[in-house]
Amino acid sequence: MSAVSYQPMPAGSALLVRPLDNSDHNMLLKADFERALRGMGYTISNDAKLVFTFETTDTAGAWTGGGPNPFVELSNNPDQTGIEAPRVKFNLFNTERGGILNPDRTEVTRMVTPSSFRIDVTIDSLTDGKRLWHGWSSIDIGAGDNREMTRSMVPVMVEGVGKTVRQQKFQAP
């Protein structure tokens, strides 16, 4: 987590918590933020002069490997008249990549960059339009929907409200 404090945050301020989209997951995060902010002494109000806005971003990871099927190879003839059929080749035995009789057991697909989930938060004043605080946090996530892991970012971010934070690490469940 990292954050920048632009102006002092008044203790016990009233905040309006606003997600930038109302997906089911963001509505869970909104409730988590409100609960954590109350726990830190802030008041949650719909007519507050300070707006706590958050945005979430999912980034898909990248994988490499896989490559062509080592058992069956398909190729087309250069003749485009349709007279000659495409060629099909079955690799029974291949010393480099493996074949039907000697399959290569090594894993060829591997993750290069993991998927990640990021939360950006800003606190802005409605009275003068100035930004008081901006915080962001990201976490690497694996395959599947792991909402508990992404929700673990909320308390860490709320603890940093009003402070400047430089790359604070935190433990995910």
N, C-alpha and C positions, 0 to 999 in steps of 0.2 A: 504494500500500500504506500502511496505517496500523496501528499497534499500540500497546498499553498494557502496560507492565511493572508488575505489582502487587508483586512481590517479586523479589529477586535470583535469577538463574538460576545454579545451581552449574555451573562450567565442567566439561566432560567428563561430564555427568550421563548416566545410563542412561535411555532413553526407550522407551516402548511406543507405536508409531504405530498409530492406530486410526481408520479411516474410519467415518462414521456410516451409510453404505450400501456394499454390496460390488458396485457396478456395475463393469463392465469398465474404464470410464474411471477410476473411483476407485481401482481396484486398480493401475492404471498410476501414478496420482499417489502412491499409498502407496509403491510401489517408488522413485519419484523422490524423495519426501521422505526415505526411509530412506537412500538414497545420498547426498543432499545433507547430511543431518545427520551421517552418518559423516565426510564430508569436512570438516565444521566441528568434529570432535573429539568428537562425542557417540557413545555406545554405544547400539545398538538391542538391546533385550532384551524377551522376553515376560513376565518377572517384574519389570520395572522399577517403581520407586515413583512415577515421573512419567509421566503419560499425555498424549501428543500426539494430540489428537482433531481431525479436520478434517471439514468439511461443505462440499459444493459445491451451488451453486444456479445454474440456468439461468433467465434471464428473457428472454422473447420480446419483440422490439421492436414498435414500432407504425408503421403505414403509413397514409397518407391518400391520397385520390384514387380514381381509377378511375371511380366514378360509374356512371350508367346507360349502356347500350349506345347509342351515337349513331346506329347504323344501323337497328335494329329496336326498335320500342316496342310493348309488349303492354299492353292494358288490358281490364278486365272491364266489362261493362255493369252499371248499377245494378240492373237487373231480375234477381232471383235465381231466377226460375222455370226458367231453363235454356232458354227458348225462343229468346232472342237469343244469338248466338255472341259470344265475346270479340273485341275489335277488334285487328287487327295493322296497324301503320303502318310502312312502309319509308321512311326518310329518304334520298331521292335526293340532295338538295342542301340543306345547312343552313349559313348563313353564320356562325352562332354556335358550333356544336359540330362541324361537319363532317358529311358524309353519304357515301353510296356513291360519288358522283361527285367530291366534294371532301373527302377524308379529312383530319381535323385531325392533323397529325404531332407535335404537342407531347406530351411525356410527362406524363400526369396522375397517375401513381402515384409517390409519393415517400416516403422513409423519414423519419419524424418523430423517433423515438428508436431507436437501434440495439439489437440484441440484446446481452445481456451475460452474462458468466460470473463467478461470485464464489466465492472460497474463504474460509471462516472457520476459524481454528485457535485452539484453546485448549490450554494446558498446565496440568494440574491435578496436585496431589500426592495420592497415595492414602493417605499416612500421616495427614495432618490435614485433607484435603478442600479445602484452599485453592487458589485459582487463582493461578498465578504469572505467566501471560502470556496475552494475547489479541491476535491479529492478524487482519486481513482485507485482502483485495485483490480488485479486480474489473478486468475488461478487456472492452472492446467487441469483439464478434465479428460477422463477416458471415454470410452465408447458408452453409449447409453445416456439416460437422463439421470443425472445425479444432483438433484435439487438440494439435498442436505449440504453437499460440498459448497455449492454456490451461495447458499444461505449463511454459511459460516463466515462469509466476508462482512456481513452486516455489523456485528458487534465491534469488529476491529475498525471499521470505517467510522462508526459513531464515536468511539473513543478518541479518534483523531479530529473530530469536529472542532473548528476554531484554531487548530494548531498547524504548524508547518511540519510535515513528516517526510523523511527521505528514505524511500525504499525499505519500509518496515516489513519484515517477514512475519508470517503467521502460520500456525498449524491448521491444516484442514482436517476434518474428521476422517 
